[in-house]
Amino acid sequence: MKLNKDVRVAISGKSGCGNTTVSGLLSKTLGVTLINYTFRQLAAEKGMTLPEVIEAAKTDDSYDKYVDKHQVELALAEPCVLGSRLAIWMLKEADLKVYLFASDDTRARRVFNREGGDLQQIKDFTAMRDSEDTRRYKEFYGIDNNDYAFCDLIIDVNEKTPDEIVEVILNKLVEKGLIER
């Protein structure tokens, strides 16, 4: 794989869409840094649980703003794949913006397969998190995270494996002249 420039790919999708997996595979394939700094990493750094961070972020916007600012700073420093819920909106300099779409059922099943637990509780938690994310993104940045029509590539991932998704992205990068195979 040959990069024709310092390529920055932004990949977004809601929880359970395969964003982290696909971003990781793509970064390895391209030989660039993976940046996936999220509430999950912030929670680990602060010694909190993910639900605690989400709850705290409801009344303290510094959580969101720190994560969003920090990931863009990291992405601008080098060629990378930035994988996060807001990557496609926040990394305006991205050479390719990709949105991964999956149904609510597919997303819940993937979270269940990854983390275990009760499927209905996962569906309920995911719906709450989606609603909370949408509210915060609109409030903080005026972003509607349900409007991703501007992306270079929107991939329905319901029936695709991570490798198939990466292949679609690679083909788009070749088409745009950003990489050579």
PyMOL commands that set and color helices and strands:
alter all, ss='L'
color gray80, all
select helices_A, chain A and resi 19-30+39-46+50-57+62-76+87-90+104-115+119-141+162-175
alter helices_A, ss='H'
color red, helices_A
select strands_A, chain A and resi 2-3+8-13+33-35+80-83+96-101+153-156+179-180
alter strands_A, ss='S'
color yellow, strands_A
deselect
rebuild
show_as cartoon
